[in-house]
Amino acid sequence: MSGLERLVALLENPELFAILANAVDDYRATLLEHRDTFADGPEADYFSRSVDQIDELRAALWE
């Protein structure tokens, strides 16, 4: 079984899905805080791109 197949199988468990979904949401909130902290620096672009990537992951989780 590949890692991807194992991940898909694990995410079929509602409790494990909730753990991952909550962790992704918490990480997104942290990235938004960092983006706001570094709003005037080059880091802001990095955090904005990271938030966009997390949003893609969140959308995929909830399809």
All heavy atoms as a GROMACS GRO file, in nm:
protein
  504
    1MET      N    1   0.086  -0.117   0.000
    1MET     CA    2   0.000   0.000   0.000
    1MET      C    3   0.090   0.124   0.000
    1MET      O    4   0.182   0.136   0.081
    1MET     CB    5  -0.091  -0.002   0.124
    1MET     CG    6  -0.179   0.118   0.138
    1MET     SD    7  -0.284   0.122   0.286
    1MET     CE    8  -0.404  -0.001   0.248
    2SER      N    9   0.062   0.215  -0.090
    2SER     CA   10   0.141   0.337  -0.097
    2SER      C   11   0.102   0.431   0.016
    2SER      O   12  -0.003   0.413   0.082
    2SER     CB   13   0.119   0.407  -0.231
    2SER     OG   14  -0.010   0.467  -0.236
    3GLY      N   15   0.184   0.532   0.037
    3GLY     CA   16   0.154   0.630   0.140
    3GLY      C   17   0.023   0.702   0.113
    3GLY      O   18  -0.055   0.730   0.204
    4LEU      N   19  -0.002   0.732  -0.014
    4LEU     CA   20  -0.126   0.800  -0.050
    4LEU      C   21  -0.247   0.712  -0.023
    4LEU      O   22  -0.348   0.758   0.032
    4LEU     CB   23  -0.124   0.841  -0.197
    4LEU     CG   24  -0.248   0.912  -0.249
    4LEU    CD1   25  -0.277   1.039  -0.168
    4LEU    CD2   26  -0.233   0.943  -0.396
    5GLU      N   27  -0.237   0.585  -0.058
    5GLU     CA   28  -0.347   0.491  -0.031
    5GLU      C   29  -0.373   0.478   0.118
    5GLU      O   30  -0.487   0.474   0.162
    5GLU     CB   31  -0.316   0.354  -0.091
    5GLU     CG   32  -0.316   0.352  -0.243
    5GLU     CD   33  -0.260   0.223  -0.300
    5GLU    OE1   34  -0.174   0.159  -0.235
    5GLU    OE2   35  -0.302   0.186  -0.410
    6ARG      N   36  -0.266   0.475   0.195
    6ARG     CA   37  -0.282   0.465   0.341
    6ARG      C   38  -0.348   0.591   0.397
    6ARG      O   39  -0.436   0.584   0.484
    6ARG     CB   40  -0.147   0.441   0.408
    6ARG     CG   41  -0.160   0.420   0.557
    6ARG     CD   42  -0.044   0.341   0.614
    6ARG     NE   43  -0.076   0.304   0.749
    6ARG     CZ   44  -0.029   0.367   0.857
    6ARG    NH1   45   0.055   0.467   0.844
    6ARG    NH2   46  -0.064   0.329   0.978
    7LEU      N   47  -0.305   0.706   0.347
    7LEU     CA   48  -0.365   0.832   0.393
    7LEU      C   49  -0.514   0.836   0.361
    7LEU      O   50  -0.595   0.873   0.447
    7LEU     CB   51  -0.294   0.951   0.328
    7LEU     CG   52  -0.348   1.090   0.362
    7LEU    CD1   53  -0.339   1.117   0.512
    7LEU    CD2   54  -0.273   1.195   0.284
    8VAL      N   55  -0.551   0.797   0.241
    8VAL     CA   56  -0.692   0.795   0.203
    8VAL      C   57  -0.770   0.702   0.295
    8VAL      O   58  -0.879   0.735   0.342
    8VAL     CB   59  -0.708   0.756   0.054
    8VAL    CG1   60  -0.854   0.727   0.021
    8VAL    CG2   61  -0.654   0.865  -0.036
    9ALA      N   62  -0.713   0.585   0.322
    9ALA     CA   63  -0.780   0.489   0.410
    9ALA      C   64  -0.796   0.546   0.551
    9ALA      O   65  -0.901   0.531   0.614
    9ALA     CB   66  -0.703   0.357   0.413
   10LEU      N   67  -0.693   0.613   0.601
   10LEU     CA   68  -0.701   0.672   0.734
   10LEU      C   69  -0.806   0.782   0.741
   10LEU      O   70  -0.878   0.796   0.840
   10LEU     CB   71  -0.565   0.727   0.777
   10LEU     CG   72  -0.457   0.625   0.809
   10LEU    CD1   73  -0.322   0.693   0.826
   10LEU    CD2   74  -0.494   0.546   0.934
   11LEU      N   75  -0.817   0.861   0.634
   11LEU     CA   76  -0.911   0.972   0.635
   11LEU      C   77  -1.056   0.927   0.624
   11LEU      O   78  -1.147   1.007   0.645
   11LEU     CB   79  -0.877   1.070   0.522
   11LEU     CG   80  -0.748   1.149   0.544
   11LEU    CD1   81  -0.719   1.238   0.424
   11LEU    CD2   82  -0.752   1.229   0.672
   12GLU      N   83  -1.078   0.801   0.596
   12GLU     CA   84  -1.215   0.748   0.599
   12GLU      C   85  -1.268   0.738   0.741
   12GLU      O   86  -1.389   0.734   0.763
   12GLU     CB   87  -1.220   0.613   0.529
   12GLU     CG   88  -1.202   0.624   0.379
   12GLU     CD   89  -1.197   0.491   0.308
   12GLU    OE1   90  -1.207   0.385   0.374
   12GLU    OE2   91  -1.182   0.492   0.185
   13ASN      N   92  -1.179   0.738   0.839
   13ASN     CA   93  -1.217   0.738   0.980
   13ASN      C   94  -1.254   0.883   1.017
   13ASN      O   95  -1.169   0.973   1.009
   13ASN     CB   96  -1.099   0.689   1.065
   13ASN     CG   97  -1.128   0.691   1.212
   13ASN    OD1   98  -1.195   0.779   1.264
   13ASN    ND2   99  -1.072   0.595   1.282
   14PRO      N  100  -1.378   0.908   1.057
   14PRO     CA  101  -1.421   1.045   1.086
   14PRO      C  102  -1.337   1.115   1.193
   14PRO      O  103  -1.314   1.236   1.186
   14PRO     CB  104  -1.566   1.030   1.134
   14PRO     CG  105  -1.610   0.899   1.080
   14PRO     CD  106  -1.488   0.813   1.072
   15GLU      N  107  -1.290   1.040   1.292
   15GLU     CA  108  -1.209   1.102   1.398
   15GLU      C  109  -1.074   1.147   1.343
   15GLU      O  110  -1.027   1.257   1.375
   15GLU     CB  111  -1.189   1.005   1.513
   15GLU     CG  112  -1.316   0.979   1.592
   15GLU     CD  113  -1.297   0.876   1.701
   15GLU    OE1  114  -1.182   0.840   1.732
   15GLU    OE2  115  -1.400   0.832   1.757
   16LEU      N  116  -1.012   1.065   1.260
   16LEU     CA  117  -0.883   1.102   1.202
   16LEU      C  118  -0.898   1.216   1.102
   16LEU      O  119  -0.814   1.306   1.094
   16LEU     CB  120  -0.816   0.982   1.136
   16LEU     CG  121  -0.778   0.869   1.232
   16LEU    CD1  122  -0.718   0.752   1.155
   16LEU    CD2  123  -0.683   0.918   1.338
   17PHE      N  124  -1.008   1.214   1.027
   17PHE     CA  125  -1.036   1.324   0.936
   17PHE      C  126  -1.049   1.454   1.014
   17PHE      O  127  -0.993   1.557   0.976
   17PHE     CB  128  -1.164   1.297   0.856
   17PHE     CG  129  -1.198   1.409   0.762
   17PHE    CD1  130  -1.146   1.410   0.634
   17PHE    CD2  131  -1.280   1.514   0.802
   17PHE    CE1  132  -1.177   1.514   0.546
   17PHE    CE2  133  -1.310   1.617   0.715
   17PHE     CZ  134  -1.259   1.617   0.587
   18ALA      N  135  -1.122   1.452   1.125
   18ALA     CA  136  -1.141   1.572   1.207
   18ALA      C  137  -1.009   1.623   1.262
   18ALA      O  138  -0.987   1.745   1.267
   18ALA     CB  139  -1.240   1.543   1.320
   19ILE      N  140  -0.922   1.532   1.302
   19ILE     CA  141  -0.791   1.574   1.354
   19ILE      C  142  -0.714   1.649   1.247
   19ILE      O  143  -0.659   1.757   1.271
   19ILE     CB  144  -0.710   1.452   1.404
   19ILE    CG1  145  -0.773   1.398   1.533
   19ILE    CG2  146  -0.563   1.487   1.425
   19ILE    CD1  147  -0.718   1.262   1.576
   20LEU      N  148  -0.710   1.593   1.126
   20LEU     CA  149  -0.637   1.658   1.018
   20LEU      C  150  -0.702   1.791   0.980
   20LEU      O  151  -0.634   1.892   0.964
   20LEU     CB  152  -0.628   1.567   0.895
   20LEU     CG  153  -0.555   1.628   0.776
   20LEU    CD1  154  -0.411   1.662   0.812
   20LEU    CD2  155  -0.560   1.534   0.657
   21ALA      N  156  -0.833   1.792   0.966
   21ALA     CA  157  -0.904   1.916   0.929
   21ALA      C  158  -0.881   2.026   1.033
   21ALA      O  159  -0.856   2.141   0.996
   21ALA     CB  160  -1.053   1.888   0.912
   22ASN      N  161  -0.886   1.992   1.160
   22ASN     CA  162  -0.863   2.091   1.265
   22ASN      C  163  -0.719   2.140   1.265
   22ASN      O  164  -0.693   2.259   1.286
   22ASN     CB  165  -0.900   2.034   1.402
   22ASN     CG  166  -1.049   2.020   1.420
   22ASN    OD1  167  -1.127   2.093   1.360
   22ASN    ND2  168  -1.090   1.923   1.500
   23ALA      N  169  -0.625   2.050   1.241
   23ALA     CA  170  -0.484   2.090   1.235
   23ALA      C  171  -0.460   2.185   1.119
   23ALA      O  172  -0.387   2.284   1.133
   23ALA     CB  173  -0.395   1.966   1.224
   24VAL      N  174  -0.521   2.157   1.006
   24VAL     CA  175  -0.506   2.244   0.889
   24VAL      C  176  -0.566   2.382   0.920
   24VAL      O  177  -0.506   2.485   0.887
   24VAL     CB  178  -0.570   2.179   0.764
   24VAL    CG1  179  -0.584   2.279   0.650
   24VAL    CG2  180  -0.489   2.058   0.720
   25ASP      N  181  -0.682   2.384   0.983
   25ASP     CA  182  -0.744   2.512   1.018
   25ASP      C  183  -0.658   2.590   1.117
   25ASP      O  184  -0.642   2.712   1.104
   25ASP     CB  185  -0.883   2.490   1.077
   25ASP     CG  186  -0.986   2.451   0.971
   25ASP    OD1  187  -0.959   2.468   0.850
   25ASP    OD2  188  -1.094   2.401   1.011
   26ASP      N  189  -0.601   2.522   1.216
   26ASP     CA  190  -0.514   2.588   1.313
   26ASP      C  191  -0.389   2.644   1.245
   26ASP      O  192  -0.345   2.755   1.275
   26ASP     CB  193  -0.473   2.491   1.424
   26ASP     CG  194  -0.587   2.456   1.518
   26ASP    OD1  195  -0.692   2.523   1.513
   26ASP    OD2  196  -0.571   2.359   1.595
   27TYR      N  197  -0.332   2.567   1.153
   27TYR     CA  198  -0.213   2.612   1.082
   27TYR      C  199  -0.245   2.733   0.996
   27TYR      O  200  -0.168   2.828   0.989
   27TYR     CB  201  -0.156   2.497   0.997
   27TYR     CG  202  -0.027   2.531   0.928
   27TYR    CD1  203   0.085   2.570   1.001
   27TYR    CD2  204  -0.015   2.523   0.790
   27TYR    CE1  205   0.204   2.601   0.938
   27TYR    CE2  206   0.104   2.553   0.727
   27TYR     CZ  207   0.213   2.593   0.801
   27TYR     OH  208   0.330   2.624   0.738
   28ARG      N  209  -0.362   2.732   0.933
   28ARG     CA  210  -0.404   2.846   0.851
   28ARG      C  211  -0.415   2.972   0.938
   28ARG      O  212  -0.371   3.080   0.899
   28ARG     CB  213  -0.537   2.817   0.784
   28ARG     CG  214  -0.583   2.927   0.691
   28ARG     CD  215  -0.718   2.891   0.626
   28ARG     NE  216  -0.754   2.987   0.525
   28ARG     CZ  217  -0.816   3.102   0.549
   28ARG    NH1  218  -0.849   3.133   0.675
   28ARG    NH2  219  -0.845   3.184   0.452
   29ALA      N  220  -0.474   2.958   1.055
   29ALA     CA  221  -0.487   3.073   1.146
   29ALA      C  222  -0.350   3.126   1.185
   29ALA      O  223  -0.329   3.248   1.191
   29ALA     CB  224  -0.568   3.034   1.269
   30THR      N  225  -0.257   3.037   1.211
   30THR     CA  226  -0.120   3.078   1.246
   30THR      C  227  -0.055   3.154   1.130
   30THR      O  228   0.010   3.257   1.150
   30THR     CB  229  -0.035   2.957   1.285
   30THR    OG1  230  -0.095   2.895   1.400
   30THR    CG2  231   0.108   2.995   1.316
   31LEU      N  232  -0.072   3.101   1.009
   31LEU     CA  233  -0.015   3.168   0.892
   31LEU      C  234  -0.074   3.308   0.874
   31LEU      O  235  -0.002   3.403   0.841
   31LEU     CB  236  -0.040   3.086   0.766
   31LEU     CG  237   0.041   2.958   0.750
   31LEU    CD1  238  -0.010   2.878   0.631
   31LEU    CD2  239   0.189   2.990   0.735
   32LEU      N  240  -0.204   3.321   0.896
   32LEU     CA  241  -0.267   3.453   0.883
   32LEU      C  242  -0.212   3.550   0.987
   32LEU      O  243  -0.189   3.668   0.956
   32LEU     CB  244  -0.419   3.440   0.897
   32LEU     CG  245  -0.491   3.375   0.779
   32LEU    CD1  246  -0.637   3.349   0.814
   32LEU    CD2  247  -0.479   3.460   0.654
   33GLU      N  248  -0.189   3.503   1.108
   33GLU     CA  249  -0.130   3.589   1.212
   33GLU      C  250   0.010   3.633   1.171
   33GLU      O  251   0.045   3.751   1.186
   33GLU     CB  252  -0.126   3.515   1.345
   33GLU     CG  253  -0.260   3.496   1.409
   33GLU     CD  254  -0.252   3.409   1.534
   33GLU    OE1  255  -0.142   3.390   1.589
   33GLU    OE2  256  -0.359   3.360   1.577
   34HIS      N  257   0.089   3.540   1.120
   34HIS     CA  258   0.224   3.574   1.076
   34HIS      C  259   0.221   3.672   0.959
   34HIS      O  260   0.301   3.765   0.953
   34HIS     CB  261   0.302   3.450   1.038
   34HIS     CG  262   0.342   3.364   1.154
   34HIS    ND1  263   0.373   3.412   1.278
   34HIS    CD2  264   0.355   3.229   1.163
   34HIS    CE1  265   0.404   3.314   1.359
   34HIS    NE2  266   0.393   3.201   1.292
   35ARG      N  267   0.129   3.649   0.867
   35ARG     CA  268   0.118   3.740   0.753
   35ARG      C  269   0.088   3.881   0.801
   35ARG      O  270   0.146   3.978   0.752
   35ARG     CB  271   0.009   3.692   0.658
   35ARG     CG  272   0.000   3.775   0.531
   35ARG     CD  273  -0.120   3.742   0.449
   35ARG     NE  274  -0.240   3.780   0.524
   35ARG     CZ  275  -0.362   3.751   0.487
   35ARG    NH1  276  -0.382   3.682   0.378
   35ARG    NH2  277  -0.465   3.789   0.559
   36ASP      N  278  -0.002   3.894   0.898
   36ASP     CA  279  -0.036   4.026   0.950
   36ASP      C  280   0.081   4.088   1.026
   36ASP      O  281   0.103   4.208   1.020
   36ASP     CB  282  -0.159   4.017   1.041
   36ASP     CG  283  -0.284   3.979   0.964
   36ASP    OD1  284  -0.284   3.990   0.839
   36ASP    OD2  285  -0.381   3.934   1.027
   37THR      N  286   0.158   4.006   1.095
   37THR     CA  287   0.274   4.056   1.170
   37THR      C  288   0.381   4.110   1.076
   37THR      O  289   0.444   4.212   1.104
   37THR     CB  290   0.334   3.942   1.256
   37THR    OG1  291   0.235   3.898   1.348
   37THR    CG2  292   0.457   3.990   1.331
   38PHE      N  293   0.400   4.042   0.963
   38PHE     CA  294   0.505   4.080   0.869
   38PHE      C  295   0.447   4.150   0.746
   38PHE      O  296   0.498   4.136   0.635
   38PHE     CB  297   0.584   3.957   0.825
   38PHE     CG  298   0.656   3.888   0.937
   38PHE    CD1  299   0.609   3.769   0.989
   38PHE    CD2  300   0.771   3.943   0.992
   38PHE    CE1  301   0.675   3.705   1.093
   38PHE    CE2  302   0.838   3.880   1.096
   38PHE     CZ  303   0.789   3.761   1.146
   39ALA      N  304   0.340   4.226   0.764
   39ALA     CA  305   0.267   4.284   0.652
   39ALA      C  306   0.353   4.370   0.561
   39ALA      O  307   0.324   4.381   0.442
   39ALA     CB  308   0.149   4.366   0.705
   40ASP      N  309   0.458   4.430   0.613
   40ASP     CA  310   0.538   4.520   0.532
   40ASP      C  311   0.667   4.456   0.480
   40ASP      O  312   0.743   4.520   0.411
   40ASP     CB  313   0.575   4.646   0.612
   40ASP     CG  314   0.451   4.727   0.648
   40ASP    OD1  315   0.354   4.724   0.570
   40ASP    OD2  316   0.451   4.792   0.754
   41GLY      N  317   0.692   4.333   0.515
   41GLY     CA  318   0.818   4.270   0.475
   41GLY      C  319   0.798   4.166   0.365
   41GLY      O  320   0.686   4.134   0.326
   42PRO      N  321   0.909   4.116   0.314
   42PRO     CA  322   0.900   4.014   0.208
   42PRO      C  323   0.835   3.885   0.258
   42PRO      O  324   0.785   3.806   0.178
   42PRO     CB  325   1.045   3.990   0.168
   42PRO     CG  326   1.127   4.039   0.283
   42PRO     CD  327   1.047   4.147   0.348
   43GLU      N  328   0.835   3.865   0.389
   43GLU     CA  329   0.772   3.745   0.444
   43GLU      C  330   0.622   3.742   0.418
   43GLU      O  331   0.561   3.636   0.411
   43GLU     CB  332   0.797   3.733   0.595
   43GLU     CG  333   0.942   3.718   0.634
   43GLU     CD  334   1.010   3.852   0.659
   43GLU    OE1  335   0.952   3.958   0.624
   43GLU    OE2  336   1.122   3.851   0.712
   44ALA      N  337   0.561   3.859   0.403
   44ALA     CA  338   0.417   3.866   0.381
   44ALA      C  339   0.376   3.789   0.256
   44ALA      O  340   0.274   3.720   0.256
   44ALA     CB  341   0.372   4.011   0.371
   45ASP      N  342   0.456   3.798   0.150
   45ASP     CA  343   0.426   3.724   0.028
   45ASP      C  344   0.434   3.574   0.052
   45ASP      O  345   0.350   3.498   0.003
   45ASP     CB  346   0.523   3.762  -0.084
   45ASP     CG  347   0.500   3.903  -0.134
   45ASP    OD1  348   0.388   3.955  -0.119
   45ASP    OD2  349   0.595   3.962  -0.190
   46TYR      N  350   0.533   3.531   0.128
   46TYR     CA  351   0.547   3.389   0.160
   46TYR      C  352   0.424   3.339   0.236
   46TYR      O  353   0.367   3.236   0.202
   46TYR     CB  354   0.674   3.365   0.242
   46TYR     CG  355   0.677   3.229   0.306
   46TYR    CD1  356   0.710   3.116   0.233
   46TYR    CD2  357   0.644   3.213   0.441
   46TYR    CE1  358   0.710   2.990   0.291
   46TYR    CE2  359   0.644   3.088   0.500
   46TYR     CZ  360   0.678   2.977   0.424
   46TYR     OH  361   0.677   2.853   0.482
   47PHE      N  362   0.384   3.414   0.337
   47PHE     CA  363   0.268   3.371   0.417
   47PHE      C  364   0.140   3.376   0.336
   47PHE      O  365   0.054   3.289   0.350
   47PHE     CB  366   0.257   3.453   0.546
   47PHE     CG  367   0.366   3.423   0.644
   47PHE    CD1  368   0.456   3.520   0.683
   47PHE    CD2  369   0.381   3.296   0.697
   47PHE    CE1  370   0.558   3.493   0.774
   47PHE    CE2  371   0.482   3.266   0.787
   47PHE     CZ  372   0.571   3.364   0.825
   48SER      N  373   0.126   3.473   0.247
   48SER     CA  374   0.007   3.478   0.162
   48SER      C  375   0.002   3.358   0.068
   48SER      O  376  -0.105   3.298   0.050
   48SER     CB  377   0.006   3.608   0.080
   48SER     OG  378  -0.017   3.718   0.164
   49ARG      N  379   0.115   3.321   0.008
   49ARG     CA  380   0.120   3.202  -0.078
   49ARG      C  381   0.088   3.077   0.004
   49ARG      O  382   0.016   2.987  -0.044
   49ARG     CB  383   0.256   3.188  -0.143
   49ARG     CG  384   0.278   3.279  -0.260
   49ARG     CD  385   0.403   3.244  -0.340
   49ARG     NE  386   0.522   3.225  -0.259
   49ARG     CZ  387   0.604   3.322  -0.220
   49ARG    NH1  388   0.578   3.448  -0.253
   49ARG    NH2  389   0.711   3.296  -0.149
   50SER      N  390   0.139   3.070   0.124
   50SER     CA  391   0.115   2.954   0.209
   50SER      C  392  -0.034   2.943   0.244
   50SER      O  393  -0.089   2.833   0.245
   50SER     CB  394   0.199   2.962   0.337
   50SER     OG  395   0.336   2.957   0.305
   51VAL      N  396  -0.098   3.055   0.272
   51VAL     CA  397  -0.242   3.054   0.301
   51VAL      C  398  -0.318   3.004   0.179
   51VAL      O  399  -0.410   2.923   0.191
   51VAL     CB  400  -0.291   3.192   0.347
   51VAL    CG1  401  -0.443   3.198   0.351
   51VAL    CG2  402  -0.233   3.228   0.483
   52ASP      N  403  -0.279   3.050   0.061
   52ASP     CA  404  -0.345   3.004  -0.062
   52ASP      C  405  -0.332   2.852  -0.078
   52ASP      O  406  -0.427   2.783  -0.115
   52ASP     CB  407  -0.287   3.073  -0.185
   52ASP     CG  408  -0.322   3.221  -0.190
   52ASP    OD1  409  -0.417   3.265  -0.121
   52ASP    OD2  410  -0.254   3.294  -0.266
   53GLN      N  411  -0.214   2.799  -0.047
   53GLN     CA  412  -0.191   2.654  -0.058
   53GLN      C  413  -0.275   2.579   0.045
   53GLN      O  414  -0.332   2.474   0.015
   53GLN     CB  415  -0.043   2.623  -0.042
   53GLN     CG  416   0.039   2.674  -0.158
   53GLN     CD  417   0.188   2.670  -0.132
   53GLN    OE1  418   0.233   2.667  -0.017
   53GLN    NE2  419   0.266   2.672  -0.238
   54ILE      N  420  -0.283   2.632   0.165
   54ILE     CA  421  -0.364   2.568   0.269
   54ILE      C  422  -0.511   2.572   0.229
   54ILE      O  423  -0.585   2.476   0.250
   54ILE     CB  424  -0.342   2.638   0.406
   54ILE    CG1  425  -0.203   2.603   0.460
   54ILE    CG2  426  -0.450   2.600   0.506
   54ILE    CD1  427  -0.182   2.457   0.492
   55ASP      N  428  -0.555   2.681   0.167
   55ASP     CA  429  -0.694   2.689   0.122
   55ASP      C  430  -0.724   2.582   0.017
   55ASP      O  431  -0.832   2.524   0.016
   55ASP     CB  432  -0.726   2.829   0.068
   55ASP     CG  433  -0.739   2.932   0.179
   55ASP    OD1  434  -0.756   2.892   0.297
   55ASP    OD2  435  -0.732   3.052   0.149
   56GLU      N  436  -0.628   2.555  -0.071
   56GLU     CA  437  -0.645   2.447  -0.168
   56GLU      C  438  -0.657   2.312  -0.099
   56GLU      O  439  -0.741   2.229  -0.135
   56GLU     CB  440  -0.528   2.444  -0.266
   56GLU     CG  441  -0.526   2.558  -0.365
   56GLU     CD  442  -0.410   2.547  -0.462
   56GLU    OE1  443  -0.379   2.436  -0.507
   56GLU    OE2  444  -0.350   2.652  -0.491
   57LEU      N  445  -0.574   2.290   0.001
   57LEU     CA  446  -0.579   2.166   0.077
   57LEU      C  447  -0.713   2.153   0.150
   57LEU      O  448  -0.776   2.046   0.147
   57LEU     CB  449  -0.463   2.159   0.177
   57LEU     CG  450  -0.455   2.036   0.265
   57LEU    CD1  451  -0.444   1.909   0.182
   57LEU    CD2  452  -0.337   2.047   0.360
   58ARG      N  453  -0.758   2.261   0.211
   58ARG     CA  454  -0.887   2.257   0.283
   58ARG      C  455  -1.001   2.227   0.187
   58ARG      O  456  -1.091   2.148   0.218
   58ARG     CB  457  -0.912   2.391   0.353
   58ARG     CG  458  -0.821   2.415   0.471
   58ARG     CD  459  -0.835   2.556   0.527
   58ARG     NE  460  -0.960   2.566   0.601
   58ARG     CZ  461  -1.042   2.669   0.594
   58ARG    NH1  462  -1.015   2.772   0.516
   58ARG    NH2  463  -1.150   2.673   0.666
   59ALA      N  464  -0.996   2.287   0.068
   59ALA     CA  465  -1.102   2.261  -0.031
   59ALA      C  466  -1.103   2.114  -0.072
   59ALA      O  467  -1.208   2.053  -0.085
   59ALA     CB  468  -1.082   2.351  -0.152
   60ALA      N  469  -0.984   2.058  -0.090
   60ALA     CA  470  -0.975   1.917  -0.128
   60ALA      C  471  -1.027   1.826  -0.016
   60ALA      O  472  -1.092   1.725  -0.043
   60ALA     CB  473  -0.831   1.881  -0.163
   61LEU      N  474  -1.000   1.862   0.108
   61LEU     CA  475  -1.047   1.782   0.220
   61LEU      C  476  -1.198   1.778   0.226
   61LEU      O  477  -1.258   1.677   0.263
   61LEU     CB  478  -0.994   1.836   0.353
   61LEU     CG  479  -0.851   1.802   0.390
   61LEU    CD1  480  -0.808   1.880   0.513
   61LEU    CD2  481  -0.837   1.653   0.414
   62TRP      N  482  -1.264   1.887   0.191
   62TRP     CA  483  -1.408   1.898   0.208
   62TRP      C  484  -1.487   1.870   0.080
   62TRP      O  485  -1.607   1.890   0.076
   62TRP     CB  486  -1.445   2.035   0.264
   62TRP     CG  487  -1.393   2.051   0.403
   62TRP    CD1  488  -1.288   2.126   0.445
   62TRP    CD2  489  -1.443   1.987   0.520
   62TRP    NE1  490  -1.269   2.112   0.580
   62TRP    CE2  491  -1.363   2.027   0.630
   62TRP    CE3  492  -1.548   1.898   0.545
   62TRP    CZ2  493  -1.385   1.984   0.759
   62TRP    CZ3  494  -1.569   1.855   0.675
   62TRP    CH2  495  -1.489   1.897   0.780
   63GLU      N  496  -1.419   1.821  -0.026
   63GLU     CA  497  -1.492   1.784  -0.149
   63GLU      C  498  -1.580   1.666  -0.125
   63GLU      O  499  -1.553   1.577  -0.053
   63GLU     CB  500  -1.393   1.752  -0.262
   63GLU     CG  501  -1.336   1.873  -0.326
   63GLU     CD  502  -1.248   1.838  -0.446
   63GLU    OE1  503  -1.217   1.720  -0.470
   63GLU    OE2  504  -1.209   1.932  -0.514
   0.00000   0.00000   0.00000
